[in-house]
Amino acid sequence: MTDKDPYLVPGLLRGLAILQLFSPQHPELTLSQLARGVGVSRSAAFRTVYTLVQEGYLLTMRDSQHYRLGPAVLRLGEGFQSSRELLEVAQPALASLRDQLDWSAHLGVIDGRHLLYLVRQPASDGLSSLIHVGTRLPAATTAMGRVLLARKSEADIGRIFGAQDPQMIKIIKQNRLEDKQADYIVHAGDFERGLCSVAAPVLDMSGQAVAAISATKMTDQVSHQIIEALLKTAATISKGLGWQPGISV
């Protein structure tokens, strides 16, 4: 597979393959068993297993000959469960928002430098949502992306965008001056002329912004009714994730 796709990382594929060898029937495996399972020599498997142990994805048992899955794997599972819970809570709330306003409704999360769209509820006009689930757009040029970037520290922004993208960091810092204290953000579309979005954050039980929602329409006006409905929906989803009013972001 790696010969056909130059973008795949062989070492990462090997590590993932090793983790998948563990099961309820085989909770403990030796280095030899792991090597055979992924079709490599013991010496080739050792470096991968050693790395997984150091990062907490595998545990060395008392005899130092057997390995078990480590706590880092559980954290990955918790992250997946949290994402699943977010979608389950958000889907009906966004459908209700769409039905109430006839604006397209979306939910997105930060994915590196991009805003990843996870939920789409299109309006009846078919023009207010040209974005589909799985689309990734530059976070700094979307309403939801601006909402989420405004709630990250400058150190986080630097890590995400790096010194090689000073122009993007400049745009983000300019927006942050306005966005950081705002409950919502109105943004004219950079990707479709005449498209306007209003976005607000979704908070988890600790008060951290884990996602954002938006309402989008071909319009040049955003009424108080739209903003109030969006904020109410964001609060509904946040409460469904355990957030309580009064917790600061």
ZITABEL-V817263 format. One record per backbone hydrogen bond with DSSP energy under -1.0 kcal/mol. CO is the residue of the C=O (numbers start at 0). NH is the residue of the N-H. Records with the same first field share a line. If there is no record, write none. Layout:
CO=NH + NH
//
This chain:
0=4
4=7
8=12
9=13
10=14
11=15
12=16
13=17
14=18
15=19
17=20
18=21
25=22
28=66
29=33
30=34
31=35
32=36
33=37
34=39
40=44
41=45
44=48
45=49
46=50
47=51
48=52
49=53
50=54
51=56 + 57
52=55
55=71
56=69
58=67
60=63
65=60
66=28
67=58
69=72
70=74
71=75
72=76
73=77
74=78
75=79
76=80
77=81
78=82
79=83
80=84
81=85
82=86
83=87
84=88
85=89
86=90
89=93
90=94
91=95
92=96
93=97
94=98
95=99
96=100
97=101
103=215
104=120
105=213
106=117 + 118
107=211
108=115
110=113
112=138
113=110
114=136
115=108
116=133
118=106
120=104
122=125
131=134
134=116
136=114
137=140
138=141
141=145
142=146
143=147
144=148
145=149
148=151
152=156
153=157
154=158
155=159
156=160
157=161
161=164
164=168
165=169
166=170
167=171
168=172
169=173
170=174
171=175
172=176
174=177 + 178
175=179
178=181
184=198
186=196
191=194
193=218
194=188
195=216
196=186
197=214
198=184
199=212
201=209 + 210
203=206
207=203
210=201
211=107
212=199
213=105
214=197
215=103
216=195 + 218
222=226
223=227
224=228
225=229
226=230
227=231
228=232
229=233
230=234
231=235
232=236
233=237
234=238
235=239
237=242
238=241
243=246
//
